[in-house]
Amino acid sequence: MMSLLKGCVKVISDSGGLHKEAFMLKKPCVVVLRTTAWEETLAGNCNVLARPHEILEKTLNTSIDYSQYEQNYYGDGTTAEKIIEVLSKC
């Protein structure tokens, strides 16, 4: 699935996990839900919520404000190293 995400232009999904992964890969995602548990992914149109009658319009007309990626919502990718460092001191 990650390979498909890397190669796509946009995503349409009702999967919470998939729209979070789309966010992490900087792919615009139209989320076919009324709400999301990942509200931070809505910033800058990284993800947009769409009701059924809005799916086509939002898919065609949504673009990301990439400055939102300056915020690091999910860490810096070094968690494993930090855990190893803490455990090695035990």
C-alpha positions as CSV (number, residue, x, y, z in Angstrom):
1,M,0.0,0.0,0.0
2,M,2.8,2.4,0.8
3,S,4.2,1.8,-2.7
4,L,0.9,2.8,-4.2
5,L,0.7,5.9,-2.0
6,K,4.2,6.9,-3.1
7,G,3.2,6.7,-6.7
8,C,-0.1,8.5,-6.6
9,V,-1.1,12.1,-7.0
10,K,-4.0,12.2,-4.6
11,V,-5.9,9.8,-2.4
12,I,-9.6,9.3,-1.7
13,S,-10.2,7.2,1.4
14,D,-12.4,6.5,4.4
15,S,-9.5,4.8,6.2
16,G,-8.1,6.7,9.1
17,G,-4.8,4.9,8.8
18,L,-4.5,5.6,5.1
19,H,-5.2,9.3,5.3
20,K,-2.6,9.6,8.1
21,E,-0.1,7.8,5.8
22,A,-1.0,10.1,2.9
23,F,-0.3,13.0,5.2
24,M,3.1,11.7,6.1
25,L,3.9,11.2,2.4
26,K,2.7,14.7,1.5
27,K,-0.1,13.4,-0.7
28,P,-3.4,15.3,-0.7
29,C,-6.2,13.1,0.6
30,V,-10.0,13.5,0.3
31,V,-11.3,11.9,3.4
32,V,-14.8,10.5,2.9
33,L,-15.9,10.9,6.5
34,R,-17.7,13.5,8.5
35,T,-14.8,13.7,11.1
36,T,-11.3,12.5,11.6
37,A,-9.3,11.4,14.6
38,W,-6.3,13.0,12.9
39,E,-7.5,16.6,13.0
40,E,-3.9,17.9,12.6
41,T,-3.8,16.4,9.1
42,L,-6.5,18.9,8.0
43,A,-4.2,21.9,8.4
44,G,-3.2,23.3,5.1
45,N,-5.6,21.0,3.2
46,C,-3.2,18.1,3.6
47,N,-6.4,16.2,4.2
48,V,-9.9,17.5,3.5
49,L,-13.2,16.0,4.7
50,A,-15.8,15.4,2.0
51,R,-19.4,14.3,2.0
52,P,-20.4,12.1,-0.9
53,H,-21.7,15.0,-3.0
54,E,-18.3,16.9,-2.5
55,I,-15.9,14.1,-3.4
56,L,-15.3,15.0,-7.1
57,E,-15.1,18.8,-6.5
58,K,-12.6,18.4,-3.6
59,T,-10.6,15.8,-5.5
60,L,-10.2,18.1,-8.5
61,N,-9.7,21.4,-6.6
62,T,-7.7,20.6,-3.4
63,S,-4.1,21.5,-3.1
64,I,-1.8,21.4,-0.1
65,D,-0.2,24.3,1.7
66,Y,3.2,22.6,2.2
67,S,4.3,25.1,4.9
68,Q,2.1,22.9,7.2
69,Y,4.9,20.3,7.1
70,E,7.2,22.6,9.0
71,Q,5.2,21.4,12.1
72,N,6.4,18.0,13.2
73,Y,3.2,16.4,14.4
74,Y,4.5,12.8,14.6
75,G,8.1,13.1,15.7
76,D,11.4,13.3,13.8
77,G,11.9,9.6,12.9
78,T,14.5,9.0,15.6
79,T,12.3,7.3,18.2
80,A,13.9,3.9,17.9
81,E,17.4,5.4,18.5
82,K,16.1,7.2,21.6
83,I,14.6,4.0,23.0
84,I,17.8,2.1,22.5
85,E,19.7,4.9,24.2
86,V,17.4,4.8,27.2
87,L,17.5,1.0,27.4
88,S,21.2,0.7,27.1
89,K,21.5,2.8,30.3
90,C,19.4,0.3,32.3
